Amino acid sequence: MTIPQEQFDDLLSRTALAALFYYPEVAVNDDGPNLGNDIAYCLEPVAGIGDEDTERLRVVVGRVIANPTAHRSELLALVIELAPPPAE
């Protein structure tokens, strides 16, 4: 299944928003706000991709939320790899 570029753009926007509001004190397993919930929220637009690609994105999105400066290029490279080429 091919995911449209707009959905990958939505993933990037959601990841940026999650990174903006991220605090290191946010727990991973609490019932309240947590990194796992943030990652799931970010991945919603690309829910139709395969399990292997979802896991790759899950790892990178988590890294970007926690440290955008260090990992944003990794996420952009993965999105470029997975997204279809732009329509001309």
BELGI-V726069 format. One record per helix or strand of 3 or more residues. SS is the DSSP state (A for helix, B for strand). FROM is the first residue (numbers start at 0). TO is the last residue. If there is no record, write none. Layout:
BEGIN
ss;from;to
SS;FROM;TO
SS;FROM;TO
END
This chain:
BEGIN
ss;from;to
A;4;19
A;34;45
A;50;65
A;67;81
END
